[in-house]
Amino acid sequence: MPAPHLPEFRLRAVQLAREGTAPVAKIARDLGISESRPRTWMAQADADENGAGRRLAGAEKRELAELRGRDRLLEQENEIPRRAAACFARENVFPQIAFRLARELAADGMDAAAAGRALGVPRSGYYEWKERPVPALVKRAWW
């Protein structure tokens, strides 16, 4: 979601508030924003410029978001072998089981491509298997 105010607008609001020629409340009213906006922007600008306070700088926020995303992906990829071990302990037909497990993982919101890589299943084979009708004998045995 893009920021509702342009960076230049924010910078100018911070400059006006730092000049101290008018109260922050009046500057905010004149700019048509809430009084808390310039205060928040000033705190963020302080953190970006000198690392002041407990607030993360903009670059640190982006890095943290990226690291959290990578962590979530790694957690999902670690879940794949756990589920595969449980599934393979019950069954002994590898490709169909691997495809079925990849489908279950994808239904749980995990990346089907990552599941395929971890299970050693080619993506094209998975999608080909997924489109095939399920034989009645297999339905009775697995579903």
C-alpha positions in Angstrom: 0.0 0.0 0.0 1.6 3.3 -1.0 2.0 6.1 1.5 -0.9 8.5 1.5 1.4 11.6 1.5 4.4 12.2 -0.8 7.9 12.1 0.8 8.4 15.8 -0.2 5.1 16.7 1.6 6.3 14.9 4.7 9.8 16.5 4.6 8.3 20.0 4.3 5.9 19.3 7.2 8.8 18.2 9.3 10.9 21.3 8.3 8.0 23.6 9.2 7.5 21.9 12.6 11.2 22.0 13.4 11.5 25.7 12.6 9.2 26.4 15.5 7.6 29.5 14.1 4.1 28.1 14.7 2.8 25.3 17.0 2.6 21.8 15.5 -1.2 21.8 15.8 -1.5 24.9 13.6 0.9 23.6 11.0 -1.1 20.3 10.9 -4.4 22.2 10.6 -2.9 24.4 7.8 -1.7 21.3 5.9 -5.0 19.4 6.4 -3.6 16.6 8.4 -4.0 15.3 12.0 -1.9 16.8 14.7 -0.2 13.5 15.4 1.1 13.1 11.8 3.9 15.8 12.0 5.0 14.5 15.4 5.2 10.9 14.0 7.1 12.1 10.9 9.5 14.1 13.1 10.2 11.1 15.3 10.8 9.0 12.2 13.0 11.6 10.6 15.1 11.8 13.9 15.5 8.0 13.8 16.5 8.0 10.1 19.0 10.9 10.6 20.7 10.0 13.9 19.2 6.7 15.1 17.6 8.5 18.0 15.3 6.8 20.3 13.7 3.3 20.1 12.3 3.8 16.6 13.7 1.8 13.7 15.1 3.7 10.7 13.3 3.3 7.4 16.1 1.0 6.0 15.9 -1.1 9.2 12.2 -1.5 8.8 12.5 -2.7 5.3 15.3 -5.1 6.2 13.2 -6.4 9.1 10.2 -7.0 6.9 12.4 -8.9 4.4 13.9 -11.0 7.1 10.5 -11.9 8.5 9.4 -13.0 5.1 12.4 -15.2 4.6 11.9 -16.6 8.1 8.3 -17.5 7.3 9.4 -19.2 4.0 12.1 -21.2 5.9 9.5 -22.3 8.5 7.3 -23.5 5.8 10.1 -25.4 4.1 11.0 -27.0 7.5 7.4 -28.1 7.8 7.6 -30.1 4.5 10.0 -32.8 5.7 8.1 -33.2 9.0 4.8 -33.8 7.1 6.6 -36.0 4.5 8.0 -38.3 7.2 4.6 -38.7 8.7 3.0 -39.4 5.3 5.7 -41.8 4.1 5.5 -43.8 7.3 1.8 -44.5 6.4 2.2 -45.0 2.6 4.7 -46.6 0.3 3.9 -45.2 -3.2 6.3 -42.4 -3.5 5.3 -40.1 -6.5 1.6 -40.1 -5.8 2.2 -39.6 -2.1 4.6 -36.7 -2.8 2.1 -35.1 -5.1 -0.6 -35.5 -2.6 1.5 -34.0 0.2 2.4 -31.1 -2.1 -1.3 -30.5 -2.7 -2.0 -30.5 1.0 0.8 -28.1 1.7 -0.4 -25.8 -1.0 -4.0 -25.9 0.4 -2.5 -24.8 3.8 -1.0 -21.7 2.1 2.5 -23.0 1.6 4.3 -22.5 -1.7 3.7 -25.6 -4.0 7.0 -25.0 -5.8 9.0 -25.0 -2.5 7.1 -28.2 -1.5 8.0 -29.8 -4.8 11.7 -28.8 -4.4 11.9 -30.3 -0.9 10.2 -33.5 -1.9 12.2 -33.9 -5.2 9.0 -33.7 -7.3 9.2 -31.8 -10.6 6.7 -29.0 -10.8 5.4 -30.1 -14.3 4.8 -33.6 -13.0 2.8 -32.2 -10.0 0.6 -30.0 -12.2 0.1 -32.9 -14.7 -0.9 -35.2 -11.8 -3.2 -32.5 -10.3 -5.2 -32.2 -13.5 -5.7 -36.0 -13.9 -9.0 -37.5 -12.7 -8.5 -39.6 -9.6 -9.3 -43.3 -10.2 -12.1 -44.8 -8.0 -9.8 -47.3 -6.4 -7.4 -44.6 -5.3 -10.2 -42.5 -4.0 -11.4 -45.4 -1.8 -7.9 -46.0 -0.5 -6.8 -42.4 0.1 -9.8 -40.3 0.7 
